[in-house]
Amino acid sequence: MSKLLSLKHWVHVFKRVGRLLVSSRVPMKEKLLFVVPAALYWVLPDVIPFLPIDDIAVTMLLANWFATRFEKKYRL
């Protein structure tokens, strides 16, 4: 739990996400698995009222999932 509250952890996660998003080894379809849900949640928060989670929190959780999953999958 303390890891999720650590600023150092989140800086590292977003660096990893940036590296994955510009990597030619990760297919565009899989990059969109992060970009599309995050963008939709930022643009359409009122359409999804049953999820009372802040936009930044959703983006951070998606970024952590994306970085962990695709670094393991593509060994980056």
PLY file of the C-alpha trace (Angstrom):
ply
format ascii 1.0
element vertex 76
property float x
property float y
property float z
element edge 75
property int vertex1
property int vertex2
end_header
0.00 0.00 0.00
2.81 2.43 0.79
4.15 1.76 -2.71
0.94 3.15 -4.22
1.31 6.33 -2.17
4.94 6.87 -3.14
5.69 9.73 -5.54
8.90 7.97 -6.59
6.86 4.90 -7.63
4.50 6.94 -9.80
7.31 8.89 -11.47
8.87 5.55 -12.37
5.54 4.17 -13.66
4.94 7.13 -15.96
8.49 6.92 -17.32
7.87 3.24 -18.09
4.55 4.07 -19.78
6.21 6.73 -21.92
8.89 4.27 -22.97
6.25 1.66 -23.85
4.10 4.11 -25.81
7.00 5.11 -28.08
8.40 1.59 -28.44
8.12 0.04 -31.88
7.98 -3.43 -30.27
4.55 -2.78 -28.72
1.76 -2.93 -31.34
-0.51 0.10 -31.72
-3.56 -1.99 -30.80
-2.07 -2.69 -27.39
-1.00 0.93 -26.87
-4.61 1.90 -27.43
-5.60 -0.35 -24.48
-4.12 2.37 -22.27
-4.77 5.54 -24.27
-8.44 5.02 -25.19
-9.86 4.17 -21.73
-7.84 6.96 -20.07
-8.90 9.51 -22.68
-12.54 8.44 -22.51
-12.59 8.69 -18.74
-11.07 12.18 -18.91
-13.54 13.36 -21.59
-16.72 11.59 -20.45
-16.73 11.57 -16.63
-20.40 12.53 -16.44
-21.44 9.65 -18.68
-19.99 7.17 -16.20
-21.51 8.41 -12.91
-21.43 5.00 -11.24
-17.62 5.15 -10.98
-16.89 7.96 -8.51
-13.12 7.78 -8.94
-11.05 10.83 -9.81
-9.74 11.10 -13.39
-6.13 11.17 -12.26
-6.61 8.08 -10.08
-8.07 6.13 -13.02
-5.19 7.22 -15.25
-2.63 6.22 -12.62
-4.21 2.79 -12.12
-4.37 2.23 -15.89
-0.74 3.35 -16.26
0.41 0.95 -13.56
-1.51 -1.94 -15.15
-0.27 -1.06 -18.65
3.39 -0.76 -17.64
3.39 -3.96 -15.61
1.55 -6.07 -18.18
3.36 -4.98 -21.31
6.87 -4.88 -19.85
6.42 -8.53 -18.90
4.83 -9.43 -22.22
7.44 -7.71 -24.44
10.42 -8.02 -22.05
11.27 -4.32 -22.23
0 1
1 2
2 3
3 4
4 5
5 6
6 7
7 8
8 9
9 10
10 11
11 12
12 13
13 14
14 15
15 16
16 17
17 18
18 19
19 20
20 21
21 22
22 23
23 24
24 25
25 26
26 27
27 28
28 29
29 30
30 31
31 32
32 33
33 34
34 35
35 36
36 37
37 38
38 39
39 40
40 41
41 42
42 43
43 44
44 45
45 46
46 47
47 48
48 49
49 50
50 51
51 52
52 53
53 54
54 55
55 56
56 57
57 58
58 59
59 60
60 61
61 62
62 63
63 64
64 65
65 66
66 67
67 68
68 69
69 70
70 71
71 72
72 73
73 74
74 75
